[in-house]
Amino acid sequence: MDEVTISRAITESYVKELLDYMDVDVAIAGAGPSGLTAGYCLAKNKVKVAIFERKLSVGGGMWGGGMMFNKIVVQAEAKGILDELGISSRQYQKGYYVADAVETAATLCSRAMKAGVKIFNLLSVEDVMIRENGRITGLVLNWSAVSLANLHVDPLAIRAKAVIDATGHDADVCRVVARKSGAKLEVLGEKSMWAEVGEMEIVENTKEVCPGLLVAGMAANAVHGSPRMGAIFGGMLLSGKKAAELAMTMVMRGEA
Ligand code: 48F
């Protein structure tokens, strides 16, 4: 294959997929543990789902475990998700398991993609589309390189029946909606570390925060003013699973 054919193969394949995913059932911002779990659960149920990740690598804050000791803790309630994905873990004490952070991130990504999730990396969600009824109808995207280089380049948009903000501590999508849309959405900001409460509240905080927009993972705690947790990840996985269930209901209702 000559160089131009290689270039053509890459460009054609990418653009074909991007065009196909300009209309999706569910669009997820952020490929951390909550976004990947949500994507996996949706794709497993044949929902057309794309994840847009601003960084080169997916997995968010999982790779480094806690303070670069690359292990994560997962509580018994979420162990079933690790087992389903084939991620090994060992019991540390009753109700708590330890897994390898790299294995978890890599397997979660691989299983999500094998289930049918399409991941677009190097793309940042910088805004949403909103309609007169206040409904979020899609995401506004730009190359991460554009914002890094501070270039004045307009974004492009994709349509979705449901959007999930899984952007982690920053809650980027919710913040832009709170700032720009006039929706009654306030981002309270996360509180200091308190693992037990943070883990307890994260699933409850995983909900539709304005029509068409769900929030999952650490973004859910950031929006609702709940604490951060450190390297315990059960809540992230369970939150992703709940976000997928809620999104599926929205897709089935045919909301757009
Ligand atoms: O931060 P992240 O891992 O979020 P999460 O799924 O999990 C949180 C845990 O990693 C950890 C924790 C455990 O107790 O608290 O922090 O809630 O992943 C968020 C992903 O979203 C990407 C970001 O690069 C990361 O990979 N992201 C953030 N903002 C944007 C974005 C954006 N505007 N557009 C696209 N991706």
Residues whose N, C-alpha, C, O or C-beta is under 5 A from the ligand:
A	BS01	48F	A29 G30 A31 G32 P33 S34 G35 F52 E53 R54 K55 S57 G59 G60 G61 M62 L123 S124 V125 A166 T167 G168 H169 D172 A216 G217 M218 A219 M229 G230 A231 I232 M236
